[in-house]
Amino acid sequence: MKGSGHSFWSNVAAVAYKEATVLRHDKALLAAVFVQPVMLLLLMGLALSNKPANVPWAVLDETRDATSRRFVADVQAMGYFLPPHAVASYDAGQALLKSGGALAFLVIPQSFRRDVERGRPQVQLLLDGSDPLSAARIGAYISQAGGAFDATPSPPDHEPDDDVRAAGLIDVRQRFWFNPTLRDREFFLSALAGMLLTNLCMSAMSLGLVAERELGTFEQMLALPTTPTEIVLGKLVPYVAVSYMVLLFAVLGTGFGFGIWPQGSWLALLVVTLPFVLGSLAIGVFVSALAHTSAQAVFITVFFILPSFVLSGVLFPYQFMPPGIRQIGAIFPLRWYQIALRRIVERGAGLTEVAIPLLALVIIVSVLLAAIRWRLKPRLG
């Protein structure tokens, strides 16, 4: 058993050395690895600056009477929000906001009905500012409901998009968490590493086995005393090292260039990056195993990369996507990595707070490695 384990890692190291040698001489790939981060850093930090739907929100109703319920119903009737998550305490609402389970937390005080009768009602609204544009719009919608609120029941033909009255009845006191100034840079740059690593890992690995076939070295690889798993792991190792270099560049670039540093655990960032990189690389290897030519590999890779960017939530909040589409995005590693990234960078999360995204990434990697082994077994067995 000991000799078998030694042989396994020796084979992996041999394949990794071969891949590293090839990678070192690929000047075009190395140039793209370092030029692309600079380009995206500038675009997402300087150039890029979205109507909400299915917004998750929480309500702490300390009054629990018809007046407060009517105000919550008015907000719900606007059509932008999911049914509210009722919480029993202020701490529970804050925890839900921090975990990402709610994007808005509405607090209705005990004196709400009395304040309505006196004409000076106030409610508190805590908003997740990690997505500034969405937070501002969500706050505006709830403020619109407060401005149009009347202690008497609303008429049945009330339209949620009516113009807000200049002097509303309810004073909504807003407070933005995680990004108080609502700058777009924090939202885009916090997920920069995920976009860079997705593009690098899938693009680089998708041509791996296809290139071996087209160069005529595929048969030589078949003659090696290696298993499919050893070959795959050996091909992944050099790119894992390159991926951590890209991650370091993304973190330092956003930090020194725009003052955006991870607020949470650096250890959590390094740990959650490994299964994400392995998963993205594994998708590239699987594409390479499916394709017969380089053109096919490139086409299939684009088929994976574009949906990853659109459905993962790096550019558009996945919580606002329609049911069904939102669940499809969960099969891409980038969905879970961007969740972990934004929790670490913007919310100060540690390993405990990113445990669910980390577990999801490990499951995705395991499934992909099993699929690759199944696909390569007839050819390399």
C-alpha positions, 0 to 999 in steps of 0.5 A: 500500500505504501509503495502504491501511494508513492508510485501514485504521487511520483506519477502525478509529479512526473506529469506535472513536471512535463506540463510545467515545462510546456507551460513555461515555454507558452509565451502567449498564454503567460502574456494573457495570464498577466495582461487580462487581470490588468484589463479587467481590473481597470474596466471593473474599477473605473468603467463599469458602474441593475430592476430588482425582483424576488428581493429577500427581506426580513421584518421585525414587527414590534407592534404586531397590529393592523397598521404595521401589517398594512405597511408590510403588505404595501411593500409586498404589493409593489411586486419587487419583494419575496414574502418577508421573513419574520424575525423575533429579534434585532440580532436575528435580523442582523444575522440574516442580513449578514449571512445573505439571507436577506438584502433588507431588514425592516424594523417597525418599533412598538410605538409605530401605531401611536406615531402614525396617529401623531403624524410622526411615524418612523421605521428603520431599514437596514440594507445590504450595501455590498451591491450598491445599485440594488441597495439604493433601489430597494431602499427607494422602493420601501421609501416609496411605500412609506411615502404613499402609506395611509393609516386607512386601507388602500383602495383596490386600484392602488398602483405600486409605481405611483409617484412618491408624494413629496412629503410622505407619512412614514419616515424611513431611516435607511442604513447601508451595511458592508458598503456604506458609500454605495460605491460600485467598485466594491461590488465588481472588484470583490468578485474580480478574482473569480472571473479571472480564475474562471477564464484562465482555468477553463480556457487553459485546460480545455485544450490540454488533451486536444493539443496532445492528440493534435501534436501526436503525443497522446499515444506517448501519454497512453504508454505511460504507467499512469492512471487517468486520475494521475494524468488529470491531477498532474496536468492540474498542479502547474495551473493551480500554482499559476491560479494562486499567483493570479489571485494574489495579483487580484487581491493586491491590485484591488487593495493598492489600486482602489483601497479594497482589501479583504475584511475577513479571513485570508486563510478562508480566502486561500482555502476556498480558492483551492476547490474552486480552481480545481473545479474550474480546471476540471471543467476544462479537462472534461471539455478537452476529453469531450472535444476532438479538435481545438475548435470544438474545445474553444466552442464548448469552453465559451459555452461554459464561461459565458453562462458562468459569468451571467448566472453566477451573480458576479455581474448581476445579483443571482437573488433577482433571477427568476426561479429555475434560472437561479437554480441552474446557476448553482451548478457552476463553481463561480456561483459559490466562489463569488458568494464566498469572495463577497462574504470574505472581502466585504462582510469580514467572513471567516471559514465558518461563514463560507462553509456552505460555499466551500462544501458545494465546491468540494462536491462539484470537484468530486463529481467532475473528477468522477465524470473525467475518470469515466470519460477517460477510462475507455481511452486510457484504461 
